[in-house]
Amino acid sequence: MGREVAAPAPRASCRPRGTAGGGRGSHRTLTLFETQKLVAKVIPPTPFPRRTTMDVLGCPLPEDRLYDLANNVWWADDPEGGTARVGVLATLGAFAGVFQSLTFRPVDGPIGRGRSVATVESTRFTGAIRLPVDAVLVARNEAVARRPRLLNDAPYDEGWVVRVRPERPEEPARILEPAATIAPRLAERVRSLRIRCWPATPDLEMNEVGIECSTTLTHLNEELASRAPGFVILLATDDPTSPIEMVRWGDQTGHAELARRRDGTLYLYLVRKEAEPKPRRPPR
């Protein structure tokens, strides 16, 4: 099988700039975001019904469930009644980064409020998932143990953690809070921790600060050429011409720009490798 070759980089019209602080091997870690956590927000999967979702500074907060904000968990009654699913807030994934493991605790039967039912780990976070009310464990979602990234990609849907039956059916409505009540406090958390939610979870963060845009786009093409379809990259650059150049790049390569954001002097772009890219204009 032949080796995949990177597509030619689009010609950039940006002015040449110094490369101090950059270089080909420097984009693996976004050190400029030492206090900023970047992760994805979720596109709701089709098996789950449509719902109303609040937007809290760019982060999703469904209104069809109750919340224990102190423990970063939600509670959603099952349609058939009697049981409920428990999962984690999307902002926890935004703070923690991509989850790499979920381990269920060996507990069964009645479990007290605040007790841990699982632990999760990412490269920068380890924590417990705690029950928000006294309940009996009914089922564990083994899918999240096999693929912990579901907690990032679908925290309000396939990424549920356990199914339980409350010991006192009236208790969730009495001690947990609706989305509208926690929204102001969640917004303050998002601001203070500088949480950023995205429409897909970045697999790689590229720091191309201080590098001329033609070189940045060459690096981006090289990374995508070596990755599988669906791979998502978060690109950071300080080049002021990048908004125009990234549109041109998308037209010439056919890969998707999922989102863009301005943060001070930084320009952030979320891009995805397409399985069958369809360029809209030829490279020059």
N, C-alpha and C positions, 0 to 999 in steps of 0.2 A: 504494500500500500504506500502511495506517495506521501511525502511529508506536506502538511498543510503550510501554505505560505501566506504571510500577512499581506493584506490588501495594501496598495500604495496609500500613503497618507495624503489627505486632501491638502492642496496648496493653501497655505495660510498667508493672510495679508498683514499679520501683526508685525509690530516692530521688533527687531532683535533685542533680546535682553540677556542679562547675565544669568548664569546657571548656578550661582552660589546657593547652597542649601538644597540642591536637587541632585539629579543624576539618575541613571537607569535603575540602580538598585535601591533608590531612596523612597520609593512610593509604596512599600509594603505596609507601612504603619503611618497613620495620620497623626504624627506627633503634635501638629499644630492644634489638635482638638483635645488637649489633655483634660479639659474640663467639660468636653461636649461628647455626649454619647449619641451615636448615629445608628438607627436601625429602622427596620421597616414597620410600616403600618400595613394592614391586611386588606386584601381584596376578598370579600365574602364568597366562599365556595357555593356552588349551585345547590347542593343537597339541603341547605338550610333556608328557611323562609326569609323573605324580604323583611326588613325591620327599619325603624327609625333610629338613626345614629347621630349623636351630637358630635360636633367638631370642637375639641378642646385644644386650641393653639396648634392645630394640625394633627392631633391625635384622636383616634376614634373612641367613642364611648357610647355603646348601645343603650337604648332606653328601655329595653324589654327585660331587664334583670335588676337585681339588687347588688350592693357592693359593700365590702369591708375594706375601706381604703387603707386603714392602718396596716393590713396584712396583704394588700395588693391582690385581693381575690374577688371574684364575682360569684353570684348565686343565680341560677336560672331554673325555674320550675319546668319540669317536663310536661308536654302537652297532655299526657294521659293522667297526670296528677299523682301525688303521693311521693314522688321522688324528684330530685333536682341534680343538675350538673354543677360542678365547681371548677373554676379555672382561674387563670391569672390575667391581670390587666395588660393591655398592649404596652403601656408605658413601662412596665417592669422589663419587658423585652427590649424596649428602647434604651433603658438605662444599662441593662446587663450585657447587651450584645447578643450574638447568636448563641443560643443554648446548645451545649454539647452533650449533656447527659441529664437524664431524669431517673431517679431511683425511688421506687415505692418503698415505704416503710412496711415491715411485716406486722401490720395491725389489722384486726378484724373486729366485727361486732360494734358495740357502742363506742364512740370516740368523742371525747369532750371538746368543747369549743376552744380554739387556740392550739389544739394538738396538731402536730405535723403528720401529714399523710404521705409526703414525698419531699425529696430534696432535689434541687436543680443546680447545675453548674454551667458557667460560661468561662471564657478566658479571664474575665474580670469580675465575676460575681459567683458567690455560693450562698444559697439560702433555702429556707423551708417553705413549703406550701401548706398552709394551716387552714383547718376547717373554721368557717365563720360562725357556726352554731353547733350545739350538741346534735350528733347524728349517728346513724348506723351506716356503715360502708356497704354499698350494694355492688359496685363494679369499679374496676380500674380501667383506664383507657390505655391498653397496651401499645396502641399506635404511637403515643408520645414517648414511651420508653424506647421503642425502636427508632423513632425519628424525633428527637427532642426539638428540632427546629420548627415543628408544628406550633410550639408555643410562641414563636416569632411570626410565622407565616399565617397562622389561623388561630389566634388565641381565643377568639369568641365563637369558634365553630368546631372544626375537627380537633383543635388543640385543647379541648376540655380535659381535665385531669382525673376526677373521680365522679361517680354518681352515688348519691347518698339519700337516705330517708331521714328527715328531721325527727328528733324524738318528740318535739312539741310542734305541731304543724303551724301554730300561730307565731312562733318565735322569729323566723326570718323577717317577716314584715314588721315585727316590733323592734328588732335591734339592728337590722341592716338598713342601708340608705339607697334611695333611687339616684339615677344619674344626675338629675337636676340639682340635687342637694350636694353631691360631692364635686360637681364640676368646678366651682370656684377654687376649692382647695387643691384639686388636681391641676388646675391651671397654674397655681402658685408653685407646685412641685415641678411642673414642666419648665417654668421660667427659672427657678432656682438651680435646677440640675442641668439646665440647657439641653433638655431632651429634644431630639428631632425625629419625627416619624416620617417614614417614606412609604410609597405604594408598593415596594418590594424590598426584601431584605438584601442588603449588599453582601456579596460574597468576598469582595476585595475593596479596599479603600486606597486610592492612588493620590499621593501628595505630589503635585506637579507645580508647586509654588516656586516662582523665580525662574521658570523655564519657558523659553519662547514657544509659542503655540504650535508651530510646525513640529517641533520635537515632541511636545506633549501628545499630539495626535498620532505620531508614529509610535510612541509608547503604548497608547491606548489600542491601536490596531494590533500591535504585537501581543499584548495581553489577550485580546479577544481571539486571535488566531489560534492560541494554544488552549483555549477553553471549550467546554461543551456548550451546545445550545442551551439557552436559558440562564447562563452565567450573568450575574449582575455586578457592575462596578460602580462605585461612588468616586467620582473624579473631582478633585479640588484644584483650582487654579486661581491665580490673581491677575491673569491677563484680561484687560478690559475689552479686548476684541473677541473674547471667547463666546459671547452670546451669538454673534454672527457666525463665527467659525464652526460652532457645534451644530447649527442648522445645516450648514454646508456639508459637514461631516456626515450627518444623518442622511442627507440626500444622496451622497456619493457612495456610502457603504451599505445602506439599507438596514442598518441596525437601529434599534429603538432607543430614543431618549424618553425615559419614563417620567422624569421630573427634573426641574431645575430650581435653584434657590440662591438668593444673594444673602450673604452674611458678612456685613462690613465690606472689606476689600476683597473678600473671597467669593468666587463663583463655584457653586456646587452642582454637579450634573449626575443623575442616576441613569445609567445606560445598560442595555441588555443585549446579549448576543442572540440573534435570531437564527433559527434552524435553516431557513431559506430566505436570506436577506434579499430584498428587492430594491436595488438602487434606483433613485428617481432622476439622477443625472450622472453622466459619466465623469470619472476623475479627470482633472485637467493636467 
